[in-house]
Amino acid sequence: MTKHEEFLWELLHHEIETKAELTHMYFDCFTFIAQTEQLEAFQLHKKQRVESRRKALK
């Protein structure tokens, strides 16, 4: 394997690890929100953030 190929494999491996960590964090946050019965408040907050981003892009 060339050094370039080795570098690409390391980069891909890092990307996969990072996405796995983010997935675990998202799942933990979502589980916490559901267990604390704040799902409706979270969904409202999420909707407001989407609208805010749309306005900022205009």
C-alpha positions as CSV (number, residue, x, y, z in Angstrom):
1,M,0.0,0.0,0.0
2,T,1.4,3.4,-0.9
3,K,1.7,6.2,1.6
4,H,-1.1,8.0,-0.2
5,E,-3.4,5.0,0.1
6,E,-2.5,4.6,3.7
7,F,-3.3,8.3,4.4
8,L,-6.7,7.9,2.6
9,W,-7.5,4.9,4.7
10,E,-6.5,6.7,7.9
11,L,-8.7,9.7,6.9
12,L,-11.6,7.4,6.1
13,H,-11.2,5.6,9.5
14,H,-11.2,8.9,11.3
15,E,-14.3,10.0,9.5
16,I,-16.1,6.8,10.4
17,E,-15.1,7.2,14.1
18,T,-16.2,10.8,14.2
19,K,-19.6,10.0,12.7
20,A,-20.1,7.1,15.1
21,E,-19.3,9.4,18.1
22,L,-21.8,12.0,16.8
23,T,-24.4,9.3,16.4
24,H,-23.9,8.2,19.9
25,M,-24.1,11.8,21.2
26,Y,-27.3,12.4,19.2
27,F,-28.9,9.2,20.5
28,D,-27.9,10.0,24.1
29,C,-29.4,13.5,23.8
30,F,-32.6,12.3,22.2
31,T,-33.0,9.6,24.8
32,F,-32.5,12.1,27.6
33,I,-35.1,14.5,26.0
34,A,-37.6,11.7,25.7
35,Q,-37.1,10.4,29.3
36,T,-37.5,13.9,30.7
37,E,-40.7,14.3,28.8
38,Q,-39.4,17.4,27.0
39,L,-39.9,16.0,23.5
40,E,-42.5,18.5,22.5
41,A,-40.4,21.5,23.7
42,F,-37.4,20.1,21.8
43,Q,-39.4,19.7,18.6
44,L,-40.7,23.3,18.9
45,H,-37.1,24.5,19.5
46,K,-35.9,22.6,16.4
47,K,-38.7,24.1,14.3
48,Q,-37.8,27.6,15.5
49,R,-34.1,27.0,14.6
50,V,-35.0,25.9,11.1
51,E,-37.1,29.0,10.6
52,S,-34.3,31.1,12.0
53,R,-31.8,29.6,9.6
54,R,-34.1,30.2,6.6
55,K,-34.5,33.9,7.6
56,A,-30.7,34.2,8.0
57,L,-30.1,32.8,4.5
58,K,-32.5,35.4,2.9
